[in-house]
Each structure stands twice: as C-alpha cells, then as structure tokens.
Amino acid sequence: MTNPERERVASFGPPENGLLDASPWYLWGPYLSERAWGTVREDYSADGTAWEAFPHDHARSRAYRWSEDGLGGICDAGQRLCFALALWNGQDPILKERIFGLTGNEGNHGEDAKEYWWYLDAVPSHAWLRWRYHYPQRAFPYEQLVTENRRRSRQEPEFELLDTGVFDDGRYWIVEADYAKADPEDVRIRVRLTNAGPEPATLHVLPTVWYRNTWSWEPDAPRPRLADAGGSAIGVEHDGLGPLVLQAAPAPDGTIPERLYCENETNAQRLFGSPSVTPYPKDGINDHVLQGAATVNPAREGTKAAFWYRVTVPPGETAELSLRLAPAADPDAFGPAFDEVLARRRAEADAFYAALAPPGTSTEDAMIMRQGFAGMIWGKQFYHYDVARWLSGDSTQPAPPPGRQFGRNAGWRHLDASDIMSMPDPWEYPWFAAWDSAFHAVALAHLDPAFAKYQLILLCREWFQHPNGAIPAYEWAFEDLNPPVQAWAALQVYDIDGRRDVAFLTRVFAKLLLNFTWWVNREDAEGNNLFEGGFLGLDNIGPIDRSHLPAGFALEQSDATAWMAFYCLNLLEMARELAQHDPALDDLVVKFMEHFALISEAMRGKDLWDESDGFYYDVLRGADGSAEPLRVRSMVGVIPLFATKVLREEDFQRVRRLSKAFAEIPEQHVLSTAGGERFVGVGVAAQGRVRRILTHLFDEENFLSPYGLRALSRWHERHPFSLQLPGGTASVSYEPAESSTGMFGGNSNWRGPLWVPLNYLVLRTLEDYHANLGESVKMEYPTGSGQQRTAGEIAEDLRQRLLSLYRRGPDGRRPAYGWVRQLQDDPHWRDNLLFYEYFHADNGAGLGASHQTGWTGLLAELVARPATQRPPRREVRR
C-alpha cells in the first residue's frame, strides 16, 4: 500500500476490550458528542422525562454523570480528557459551548437541533478531521426559537434558525476546526475564523480542555488536575493519560491568550439554591467572561480550563489560531513544521478518498461520498452507561426515586458499556440503535473494516446482549425491538473485506444463534411462525402504535415475519460459508432452511397476504378470534421481498432431500431459474406475489418517487385507511413530509417520506436477483411505462434517484436542501452537506434530524460500491 492512511487502518485487527486496547491511532478521536443533556443516562427524575430532567439551560452549570459534549471537539477513547471550542459574539447571554436545539416537547415536530454545523472531512485513524460551524454575530435567538415552534401546529413547518433573520446581511462567523496528528499522541489544531459580515467584528474564542467528572460519584475517587505549565500552556496531570500539555500560539495580533481555570463541578447554588462545592464551578468561565465574576481560580488550576482569545477580523477576511496537544511543550511548536503536518494529513486524506472512488466517479459524487463518510467517522462517540449503577444511584448523591427500579431499562442491569460506538446522529440520537448500527457497519467497512466488525461484535458481547439472547434496541427502551439485520450486515462486511475473516464470521454467528432463538421463543406468541415485534423501527407507519396495542388484541406482522425469514436466510448463508471449514455445520444449514420453510408456509397462507390487493398486510387479532387486516400499503408489505436466496439447482434439491419442511415448498413458490448453469430463487413470497408487489413498488402513483421509494404508498392520498377500535378511530393517510401525529414523539414519519436504509435493501435485493439470475428476469419499470428492464437496471435507476437527492439538478438546486436560499445559492453554505434523517417523498427536501450520517450515510456506500463491484453470492460445492 502506498497510502499512509490506508496503512494505519489496515495495520491492526479489531480490538478485544474496547478502543483503549486498540491501535494508538485510535487514542484521540471525535468521540465527544454534540449533546449529552436530555439523554436517558442523565435522567434521574421520578417520571422518566429525560428532556425536562436535564435541559439545555442546566448544561453549562451541571456536571454530567455519564458523558460530555462540546463544539467540534475531540477526546481520548475513554473520554477522560476532552477538548472543544467555546465562542462568544459579545451579544449572547451565555457562551456558545454546545449546540442548541428544541426538546421533544418544545418542537412542533419533536426534538430538533437549531444550528448549522457540518462534518466536512475525516479519515478513520482521525489523523485528519475537519469541522465547520456558522455562528451568528447577532444575539442568538434562543427564546424566539422555542416560542415560535411551540406556537406552530403539526400542520406547519418547523421554525428554523435561518427563518429568524439572524444570518441576514452575512452577519455571522464561519468557524472551522482542523485536527491533524503528527503521531498518535501529537495533535495539531488549527481554528479558522472568517468574518462573513459587512463590517469588522470581534469574536471571543475559548479553546477549552476539561476532564470528564469521574470523582463526584463515589467517595475518595482521585481527582486529576489541570495547571499552568509555563509560557502559554496548560499542563495535564492524569494517571491514565500520562503527562500532556495543551499549548496555544499567540493571537494574530501577537497577544498572549489569558488562561482561565474552574472546576467541572455543578453550580448547585444557581440550579438548586444549595451551596456549591467550589466557588469556581463548571460555569465559572462563562460567568467570568460575560460578567467579570470572580468565578475562575486565581491559583490557575482546576479540572476545566480555557485560553481566552479576543480576535477582531475585517469583513471577508480570516484569522487563524493554533494549538497543540502533545506529551511536552515545544518552543518551536508553531513554526513551519506545524503547517506541514496539516498539509500532509490533508493530502493523505485526498489520496485515501481518491482510492475509494470507483473509476469514472464524478466530482460531485466523490464529494457526496467523502462528506457522507466523514460524518460517519465524526459519529463515532464515547458511550458510557452502567444500567445497574444508574438504577441504584451513586453513594455520594441523593437516591433515585423508588419507582426507578421498575421503570425504564430495569430488566437490563447487566448492561455496562464504556465503548466507542457509531451513533445515528451526534445531537439528536447520541446513543446507539441496534439496526442503525448494522447499516453503519456496512458503510464503515469501506473505511475501516476492523471498526465495522467491532461494532457488530460489540452488541453481541456479554455486557450488551441480554443473558436471554435479546440484543438491546436503543437507550430509551432496550427491551424494544429493532429489525434483526445484524446477520445480513455481518455478511455484507465479510464481503466488502474480501470474504477472508472467517474468525469474525464464526464469532458473530455463535452469538446470533442465541438471538435467533430468543426471537423464536419470545416473539411468536401463537407458535404459528407469524411473528410480532412491535414498531420494529418503523415508528408510526401503521394506524396504531404497534408496540402498545389496545387491550385484548394481538398483531401478527408481515414485516416481523419477513424479517425473521430474512434472518433465517442470512444465518443459513453464514452456516453454509462456515461449513466449508467445519462440515459439522451442515446440520445448521438444514436447520435454518427448515425454519425458513416453516415461516414461508405461514406467509403463504391467507392471513397476511391479500390476494385482491396483491400485497402483504399486518393482521390485528381480537380476543374473540376475529382477524382484521390493516390494509395499509407501506414498507411493511415490501419487506417480504428481502427474504430471498438464490441456490444452484443441485444444492436446492440437496437441501430439499435433507429437509422435510423444505421439501414441501411447492414448485410455484420458486421465484425463477436462469439458463445455462441453473439457479433457483427461493423466497417467502412466490414468484407471482413478488411481481404483484413490484407492480405497486414501481408505480409512480404509489411507491416510486423521483428520489426513491416512499415509505407509504401515495395511493393513500386518495384512499386514507381508518379502523374503528375501542376508544376511537385509528387512521393513516399519505403524508410526504413531517408527521401530523405525535406518535413516537412526533419527530419521525414513516407515512410517506423516503428513508435511505429500506431503499438500500430493496436496491441490493434487486442487484442480487440480477447477479444470480441474469438477463432472463425482466419486469415493467416504471409500472405502466411499457418498458421492460432487468433487475440490475432497475437497481441502478434507484441508485441514481437516491443520489440525486444531493446532486445539483438542471436548475442548480440540490433537492435535499428544498427551497432554503442560503443552502442552495450561497457559496459559504451550498457545498456543505447535511445528511437528513428522511426526505420529502415528492420533492426530496431533507427532514428530521439533520446529521443522520449513520444510515443516510449509506449514500456514500452507494458511490463507493456500485452494483458492478458486487459479485453474486451463491452456494459453493464442496
């Protein structure tokens, strides 16, 4: 290899016990979250109201128990020491130390960050990172954002920061932070400050270093220290990190920045009216800078410290600040070698991403790929949560309310996490979600296969996976269920990494066997191979909350049942692959084909399939035995397409001979065969049903939009669905944008918008059809067009539609940015990409969380791995 970044990533295997035991290049990274307030971990309330228990107003004054947050920051892999920026424009009532946003109860469409920042660049070793933020020069309109969004109804759009006019006339700062490592323990930091306004302006910049508070929660815990280290330097004294120095260069005008110290301790006097343990609490620097208060330690020591720069910049010009975190101070720290390190690391990043882009990739697609992958790297976060400790409380703190022992996550006392994890969104979702993590791993495998494998193994480790085999869903309710996509993701990562790491596949397979058994035992209440599972990540896709049914009702789910068939086939594929090394696993190949046959038989019945509509639906069963199909044409009925496998005909017949249940699969249930060397496609949906589902899916008046596949058919715009239940009427209609219902918090909508992950699975399923069955299988696409296309051609068209969300169209607009003038036209904004949670189904505008660089980051994977790079996965003869 000639690319140093690729060599750094490829030179080590997956860590065994967290990133503290990994390569030294992993020691420092972008592991500091954009938000730690309002999380479940910090909620010690009696009623489980996390957003209200620790609001944004508390964050500057209250020590966090479990993790830290900051602006564009970094920390070590154990989050012992953190570094981030703090800013003040001279107008705001508080320092800008963290991103502001609305809580779930403040926003008219749920929680939502109300600022603009971007993850512009990153490499997997974190030897190069770039972050960008736009900070108003006018007073930040905190109250206006809260008041106006609270006033608006769910039928109105969100009120955004750009809507306030605070950025008008270019009166804002462009703040960019670049991090470049000279070696694993020597981090060079450059902060660029551009005055986008029409007049000279002054910005207070406070690069801040602090320790996560690990000492307030138990008696006699050691307290690390920060103290002056001579010159313009702050010394770090921590037993686990060794000696370190944060050194700061003079300001552009030659002045030496003042050093300010306080403690990372709660200001109990401000928040609770009780005495604080120190006169220099966590918000001491804030109060000193804004009010001149005597709240910084004159002895120049503490557990939180900052350099205080005051920088005046003419209009349109840029000033630079330089800092260095290293084992020792260097009098020549900011000479030519400093700039050379940054230039070299950026050039290496250019080479790294150039090698990832397939030949012929356009400049625009290469940018989409690079920023998408950069966001995924910045989404690697420190996640710390000891559930038993959280439930019981700390000996030095007030005891939690008694009801806490029986509330949220009470059944997960074994979960004890202190790991680096890939988060869906560092502000809105600063915690893992099981199926998100699986999709993240597929994309991350292109960048860092070892880290991707670690993510998949991690949720199956004994400190995550429940002793009964369940995999935790997400922080708000570990007992909820996410779709079981881990086996599929493991196979994808195995493929991307060259199908060589049998040890990884063996390890994942063993733990997923436990999880599969748990699903079978716990989520098939009637024992009829029709599965339940609750919302399964699809939130409000149905007329009722699928996780909280009316009393006396049960719901048999097309998606849960199809996911289990999909799970069967992926575990079968794992067993088949591993049986090449251990023939004893042939028995498990048969076992999973048997179980797949049983689920297929259940789905072939009349309960979930509606012959008149040609679609799969959920079925609501009453205590009296009644069955009510929920005739909502949604992704619920599309997921059965994923449960498909292609076998050589001889292997198909061999398994039929060995498997009693599989032998009963009727011939009409076989999807297709290809000429020459014959292959058989086996799926839960028979060939005729597949084509009928695809007829709906490829219809532009139903699922197919200009930008991908809708979560709910547009047919429901003309034909809303309603159901009379005890207590009222439940209904669903087509909503292409934000949801009008508060179900699942109101900030998620599966009733029309398009979501990248399920589009991705449809696309890859079609590619598998084509790779294995070739040109012999064609279908009309779009429905009604008269054009017959192969599955591969359809998959490529879907890929183009999805990527068009971020490509500039003939009108010069990126559909994802809607009609927001600055994002579309302003050169300071338009090429900085925000990766939204989901997208308006008719015009492509980005919606929901704005930094969902986890699963929307799959768009980067679609650039890096087009269909032409994906060999067919077929049965291998032994």
N, C-alpha and C positions, 0 to 999 in steps of 0.2 A: 504494500500500500504506500502511496505517496502522500496522501492527505493526513496531516498530523492529527486532525480531529477524529478521523475515522480510526486511526491507530489508538488514540486514547480510549475510544469507546470499545474497540474490539480486543483490548489487551487484558480483559478480566472477565470472569464469569459472574453469574448472579450472586449477590450477597446472601449469606445464610441467615443472619440475625439483624437485619436492618442495614441501612446505609452507613451506619457507624463502622461496620466491618467491611465496607466496600472499598473500591479504589480510592486513593486520596483525592483524585479529581472530583469526587462526589462530596467532599467535606463541606465546601461552600457552594450554595446554590440559591435559586429564587424561591426558597421554601417558606418565606414569610407571607402569610395570607394578606389579602386586601381587606378582610373583615374578620374579626374574632368576636365582636359584640353581637348580641342577638342570636347566638347559637345555643343548641341544646346543652352543650357542655357547660356553658356559663350560666345556665338557668337553675337557680336554687329556689324557685318560687313554689308556692303551695299548689298552684293550679296549672303549672306547665306552660305558662305564657312566656315563651323564651324571648320574643321580641321586646316585650314590655319589661321583663325582669332585668335585662341588661341593655338599655337603649344607647343610641349614639351619644346622647348627652352625658352618659356616665363614662364613656370610653376613655376620654382624656384624663379622668381623675381616678379611675378604679383599676386596680391591678387585676389582670386576667389570671384565672386559675390554670387554664389548660393550654393556651397558645397565645401568640402575639399577632399584631397586624401593623401595617405601615404602608407608606407610599413608595412603590417601586423598590422594595427592599430585598435584602438577602439575609441569610443566617446560616449557621452551621447545621449539619444534618440532625443534631439533637436539639436544635433551637435553644442553645444555651446563651449564645450571643447574637444579637440582631443589629442590623444597620438599615436605616431608611432615611428618607428626606422629610423635613418639615418646612413649610413655607408660610409666609405672611405677606399679604399685599398692602398692609398698612390700613386696611379698611375693615377686615373681618373681625368678628367678636372673639374668635378663637384661632389658634394656629391651625393650619391645614396639615394634620398629621396622618389622616386616613380618609378614605373615600366615603362620602356621604351618600345615603340613599334612604328610601322610604321603607318602613316596616310593612309586613303583610297587611296590617290593619289600617295603614295610612294611605296606601296606594289604591286607586280605583281599579287596578288590575293586579293587585298583590304587590309583593315586595319588588323594589326596583332601584338599582343604583342610578344616581342623578348627576353623574360626572362623565368626563370624556378622557379615557386613557387607553393606551394601546401597547401590546406586546409585539414590538416590531421585529426583533431578531433574537436568536438564541441558538446555541449548539448543545448537544446532550451532556457534555462534560462541564458545561457552564463556564468554559474558558472565555466565552464571549456572550454578553447579554445586552439587549437594548430595550429601554422602556421610555414611553413618551406620555406626557400629560399636558392638558390645556387648563390653565388656572386664570380665572378672571382677575382683572385689575380693579374692577368694582367690588363692592361688598358682596359676598356670596349670599344668594337669596334663600337661606335655609327655611325661614318661616313661610315665604311665598310658595315654595315647592310643596310643603306639607299642606298648607291651607287650600291651595287650588286643587291639588289632587284629591283631597278629602271631599271637596265640593263636587267634583265631577262624578257622573254616574258611570256604570259599566258600559253604557252605550256610547260614551265619549272616549276619545283617545287620551292617553297619558299626557300630562303636562311636563315637558322636559326642560332641562336647563337652558337649551338654546331658545326655547319659547319665551324665556323671561327677558330677553334682550340684553343679558349681562355681557355677551360677547360682541355686541354691536360696535361698529367702527374699529374692529380689530383690537379692542382694549382687553388683551389677555396676554399671558405669558405662555410660551412654548418651553416646557421643561423636559429635557432629555437626559437620561442617566445611562451611561455606558459602563459596563463592567468587563474588565479583561484580566485574566490571570497570567502572570509571568510564570508561575508554577502553582501547584495545588494550594500553597499557603500564602501566596503573594498576590493580592487582588488590587488592581489599579482601577480607580473610579474617576470618571470624568462627568461633570454635570454641566450641560449647556443650557443657557438661559437666553431666549430670544424674545425681544420686545416686539410683539406684532402690532402694537398700537401706534397712533399718530404722534405721540409726544414722549419725551423722556420719562422714564418711570423707575421707581425703586422697588426692589424685591428683597425681603429678608429671607435668607436661605439658611436652614439649620440642619446640616447633616448630623444625624443622631445615632448614637450607639447605646445599647442597653442590654441588660440581662433579663431573660425571662425569669419571672419571680418563682423560684423553686424553694424559697426559705420560709415563707409565711404560713405554710400549711402543716408543719409538724415541728415539735419542739427541738431546739438545738440544731436545726438544719444549718449547714455552713452558708455564709453569705459572701459571694465574690465581690470584688471591688474594681472600680474604675478610678484612676487618679492621674494627675498631671505627670507627664513623662519627660518634661523638659522641652524647650522650644515650643512649637505649635503641634503638640502631640498629646494623645490620651492613652495611658497605659492600661492594658487589660490584664487582670490577675484572676485566673480561673484554673482550678486544679485539672479540669478535664481538657482544657484547650492549650495549656502551656502559655508562655509569655507572648503577648501580641501588642502591637502599637498601631493606633489609628492616627495617621499623620495628615495634616492639612496644609496645602500650599497657601500663600498669601492671596488675598483678593486681587482682581485685575488692577486695582489702583495701588497695590502694594501693601495695603493694611493687613495686619495680622488678625485673624478672627478671634473674638473673645471665646473663652471656654466656659461653659455653664454646666453645673452638676446638680442633680437632685436624686431622689430615690424612686425606684419603681414600686411604690407603696401607695395604697389607697388614700385619697384625701377624704377621710371619714367625716371631717368637720363640714366640708361642702356638701357631701351627699347625704349624710345621715344625722348631722348635728351632734356627733360624738367626737371625742378627742382623736386626732390623728397620731400615729406612732412616730411621726417625724415632722419637723417644721418645713421639710423640703420634699413634699410628696410628688407623685407622678406628674401632676400638672404644674409643678413648680417652675419649670422653664417657660411654659405657656404664660403663667401669671407674671413672671418677671419681664418677659419681652413685651407683653401687651400693656401691663400696668405699672411696671417698675417695682413690683412687690419684692420683698426680701425673702423670696422662696427658693433661692438657689444657694447652695452651700459655699460659704466664703472659703472654706478649707479646701475647696476644689477636689472633692472626692464624692463618690456615690455609686449607685447602680444604674444610673441613666445620665448621659452626658451629650452635649451638642457643641459644635462650633457655630458661632453666630456671625454670619456674613451679612453685610448690607451692600447690595450691588445696584448701582444706577446704570441703566442701559439706554442709549439713544434709540429713537424709533427705527425699527427694522434691523437693528444690529444684535449681535450675540456676544455674551460674555461666557467665559469658561471658569469652572472651579475644578480643582484636582485634589484627590485624596488617595491615600494608600493604606491598606490593611495588610500588615506583614509581621513576621516574628520580631523584627527590630527596626528602630528608626534609622534613617539613612539621610545624611546631609545633602546628598545629591538625588533625593527621591524623585524630584520633578524636573529633571533635566531631559535631554533628548531621548534617553532610554525609555522614559515614561510613555512618550508619544509612540515610540517604535513598537512597544508591546501592544498598544491598542490597534495600531495599523496592521500589525502582523496577525493578530487574532481575528480581525475583521476579514482580512484576505483569506485566512483559513476557512472562515465561515462561508465565504463566497465559493471557495473550491468544494467544500462539503456539499452545499446545496446544488451546485452545478452537476456534481456526480449523481445526485438523487433524481434530477430531472431527466426523463427519458428523451432520447433524440427527437428533435422536432418540437419540443415543448415551447410554446410561445412565451414571450417575455411576461405577458400578463398572467398566464397560468403559473409560471415559475414564481411570480410574486405571491399569488394566492397560496401556493404550496408552502412557500417559505414562511409567510406570516401565520398560516394555519399551524404549521409545525412549531413555530416559535411560541405561539400561545399555549400549545400543549406542554412545552418544556417549562414555561412560566407557571403552568398549572400544577407542577409538582410541588406539593405542600407538605409541611410537617403536620402530622395528625396524631394528637395525643388525647387518649380517653380511657381511663380506668373506670369501668362502669361500677364495680363494687365499691370503690372509693367514692365515686360520685354519688351513689345512692346513700351511703352511710355518712358521708361528710368527713371533714378533717377535724382532728382532735383540737386544733387551735382556733377553730371557727364555730359559730353557732350551729347547732344540729339542724339538718334539713327537716321539713315538715314530715310528720309520721306517715302520711299518705304516699310519700315518695317511694316507700318500699314496695308499693304495689302498683305503681304507675308506669310511666314510660320506661321501656328497656329493662324492667325489673327482672325479666327472665334471662338476662344476658350478663350475669355477674362475672362470667369467665372472661368477657371481652376486655382486654388490656392492651391498648395499642399505643405505640410510640414509634411511628414509622413515617417514611416519606411515601406519599400516595398521590396518584393522579386524580385531581379534583375536577368536577364538571365545570366550575366557574369560581374563581378565587374570591369573588364578592358574594354573589347570590347563593352559590352552593359550595361553601368552603368545607365540605365534608364529602366522603366517598358515597357513591351509589353503585350497587353491585353490577347492574347491567351497563351503566355508563363506563365503569372500569374495564369491562370486557371490550367495548368498542374502542376505548382509548388505547388498549394494548395492541390492537390491530394496527392502528396508525403509528404508535410509538415503535413498533417492531422495525420500521424502516430506518428510524433514527438510532435506536439503542435496543437491540434485541434482548440484552440481559435485563434491562429495566422492565421491558414489556413482560418478560417471563416472570420476573419478580412480582409484578402487580397481580398476575393471575394466580400465582402460588400463594401470595400473601393472604388473600381472603379465605384460603383453604387451610391456613395454619391454625394450630390449636388455640391461639389467642384471639382468633376471629371466628372460625367456623364453630357452630354450636356442637356440644357433645352428641346431640341427636342427629347431626348431619346438616342442619339448616345453615345457609350462608346469609349473613346479615344483609338486609336490604339497603338501609341508609339511616343516618343518625336520628331522624325524627321518629322512627319506629323500626328497629332492627327486625321485628317479627313480621313486618310486611314482606311481600314477595315481589321480586323483580323477575323478569323472564330468565329462564335458565340458559343463558347464552355462553357460559364460560367454556364449555367443551368446544363449541364452534370457534370461539376466539382462540383457544389454545391451538386448534388445528391450523387456523389462519397464521398465527405467529410461527408455528412449526414450519409451514410452507414458506413464509417470507424469509425465514432464517435458513432455508436450504434443506429442510427435511432431514436434519442430521442430529438434532439434540434429542435422542431417544430417552435420556435420563429425565429431561424436563417433562416429556410426554408421559412417561411412566409415573412420575410423581403427581402430576395433575390428575391423571386417570384414577389413581388409587383413592384420592380424596373425593373426586366427583362421583365415584361409585356410592359413597356414603350419602352424598347429597341427593342422588337419584333415588335411592331407597327411601330417604326421608319424604321426598315428593310423593312417591307411590303410596306410602303409608299414611300421609297426613292430608293430601290434597285431592284424594279420590274418595269422597265420603261414602258413596254408594257401592264402591268396589266394581263399577261398571266400565272403568277405563275412560270415563268422561270426567275431566279434571276441573276443579275450582282454582282459586288462586287470588281472588280479589282484583284490585285495579291493575295489577301486573304492569305498572309503569305507564299505563295509558290514561291515567287520571280520569278526566271527565268525558271519556269517549262514548259512554253509554247514557241512557236516560236516568240511571240510578247510580249511586255510589256502590261500586261492585265490592268494596271492602266492608260495607255496613248495610246489609240487606234488611228489608222490613222483617219483623218477627214472623217466624214460621215459613220463610221462603229460603230456597237454595238456588244457586245459579250454576248451571253447567255451561262452561265457557268454551267456545270454539278456539279462542286464542290459547287458553291454558292447555287444552287438549293437544292442539297442534304444536305448541312449544315442547310438550313432553315427547311427542313423536320426533320432533326435530332433535331433542336431547338424545333420544334413543339412537338415532342415526349417526349422530356425531360421536357418541360413545362407542357405537359399533365400528365406526371408522378408526377410532383410536385403538380399539381392541384388535382390529384387523392389522393395523400398522405394527403394533407391538407383538402380535403373534408371529411376525416374521423373525423375531428374535427369541420368542418363547412360545412354542407351539401349544402349550397348555392353555393359552388364552383363546384358542379356537372355541372353547366352550362358551366364552363370553361373547364372541361374535354371534353364536347361535342364540344365546340368551337375549341379546338386545334385538336381534331380528324377530325372535318370538314375541317380545314385548311390543315391538313396533307393529307386528301383525295384529295383536290384540287391540291396540289403540286404533289402528286403521279400520278394523272391523267395527269398532264403536262409532267412528266418524262416518262410516258408510251407511249407518242407519239413518232413519228419517228424522231423528230428533234435532240434530244440529244443521243438517242440510235442508234447504228449502228448494224443492225441485222446480216450483213455479217461478221463483226468482233467480235460480241459478247462483245461490250464494249461501255461505255459512253464517249462522247467527248464534248468539247466546240463547239459552232457554232458561226461563225462570220457572221453577217448580214450586207449587204450593204444598202446604201440609196435606191437602186433600188429594194429592196426586195429579193435580192439573198441571199442564205444561203450556207456557206462553212464550213463543219465540219473540225475541226482541229484534224486530225486523229493521235494524239499523245497518245500512251498508257502510261499513267502516273497515279500518285496518284489521279489526277483529276477524273478519271473514277472509282476509287476504293472507294472513299468517300461515294457514294450511299449505300454501304454495311452497313454503320454505322446507317442509318436511318431505324432501325428495332425495333419492340416492340413485346413482347410476352404477349398474353392475354389468360385468361381462355376462353374457347369457349362460355360459357354463357355470360361473360362480353363482348366478341366480338359481340355477337348477340344483347345484350342490347344496345351497342353503335350504332350498325347498325340501330336499330329501332329508336333511338333518332336522329341520324344524317343523314340528307338527302343525303349529298355528300358522306359520308362514305358508305351508303347503296349501292351506285353504284359501289363500288370496286368489280371487278369480282372475282369469285372463283379462277381462275387460278393465281391471284395475291397473294394469300395466300401462305406463304412460306412452311409451313409444319404443321402437327399435331402429337402429341405424344399419345401413347396408355394410357389406364387407365384413370386418370383424364386428360381430353382433353385440349390441349392448341393450340392456333393459333398464328403463327408468321406473323406479318403484316409489310411490308417494301415497300419503294418506288420502289424497284426492285423485280419483280415477281420471283418465285422460279426458273424458267428456266434461267432467266437472272443472278441470283445470282450464279448459278452453272457455267455458262459460264465465268463470271468474275473470279470466284475462279480457274477455269482451267488455266487462264492466270497467276493469282497471285501465284499459287503453282507450276508453271513451272520453273525449274532451268535455263532454257534458256531464261526466260523472267524476272519475278519479284523476284523469290526466290533465294537469295544468301546464302552462308554458314552462314551468320551472321544476316540474317533478310530479310526484303523486300526492294527492290530497289525503289527509287522514280520514276524512269523511266524504262520501260522495256528494257532489253538487246536486244530485237528484233530490236531496232532502231540502234544497232551497224551495222547490215546488211542492214537495211532499214531506212536510215535517212528520216525525213519529211521536205519538203520545201513548201513554199507558196509564190506565186508572189503577191506583194502588190504595191500600188503606192509608188514609191521611192526606190524599190528594192525587194530583196528576203529575206524572213524570214525562218529560218530553225532550226531544232532540231535534234541532234544525241546523242547517248548514251555516256555520259562522267562519268565514275565511280568515278572520284576523283574531283579535283578542276575544276572550270568552265573556259572555254576559252572565255567567253563573259564578257563584263563589265557591263551588265545589273544588276541593283541594286547594283552597287558598285564593283562587281566582287568578293566579299568575301562570296558569298552564292551560292550554287549549288544544284538545285533540278532536275538536268538532269542525275541522275544515282545514286549518293550516297544514303546510307540509313540514315534516320532520326528516332530517337527513338520515338517521340510522335505519328506519324501516325502508326508506327509499334505497338505501345502500344494500340492504338484504335482498330486496326484490331484484335489484340490478345484478348482484353477484349470483343469485339463483338463476337468472336468465343466462348469465355467462356460463354457468355450469351446464345448463341444458345444451347450449351451443357447443361448448368444448367437447362434450361427450357424444352428442347426437348429431352434430354437424349440420349440413345444409338441408337435411331431409325434413326438418321440422320448421315450418313457416306458419305465420298467422297474420291476420289483418291488423295493421297498425298505421295510424290510429284507427279505432273502430269506425266503420262507415266510410273510410277513405278509399277502399278498394285496393290498397297497397298491401302486398304480401311481403313480409320481412322475416328474416331469420331471428332467432332469439338473441344472437350476438349483435345484430344490427339494432334491435330494439334496446338492448342494454347500452349500447354506445349512444343512442339518442337520449336515453335517460341520463347518462353521464353528462352529455353536453347541456341538457336542460338544467341539471343541478349546478354545474359550474357557471352557467350563465347568470346565476344569482349575483356573482361577484365580477363578472366581466362587463366591461363597458359596451353598451348596445350601440346601434346606429345613431341614437340620439345623444350619445356621450354619457348616459346615466348608468350607474350600477343599480340594478333593481333592488338589491338588499338595502340600499340607502333611501328608498322611497322618494319623497319629494322634499327632503331636507336640503336646503340650498347649500349650506356650508359643506355638508358631506359629499355633495355631488360636484360642486364647482370650485370651491376654494382650494387653491394649491397647498395650503397648510393642512387641509383636512382630507382631501378626496382619495389619496392613495394610502391612507392608514386604515386598515380593515378591522371592522368589528364583526366577530363571529357570533351571530344571534342564536338563540335557543330554537326558534322555529320561524316560519316565514309565511306571509300573507299568500294564500293559495292562488289568488288571481293576479296579483301584481308583483309578488316576490319580495315585498318590503320586510325587513327584519323585525322580529317581535320577541317579546320575552326577555330573558337575560341577555345582556349584550356582549358577554365574554365567555360564551359557551364553547370554548376552544377545545373541549373534550370531544363530544360526539359530533358537533358541526365541523370540528377539525378533520373528520373523515373526508371532507372535500380535498384536503391536502393529499390524503391517501389515494384518492381517485386520480390525481395528477401523477403521483409517483408510481402507481401500479395500474395502468390501463389494462383492458382485457387481453391485449396481445401478449402481456407478460405473465399470464396465468395459465400454466399447463393444466390439463384435465386431471382430476384426481379419480383414479379408477382402481378397481380391485387388482391386486398383483398376485399372479400364480406363484405357488411355491412348489 
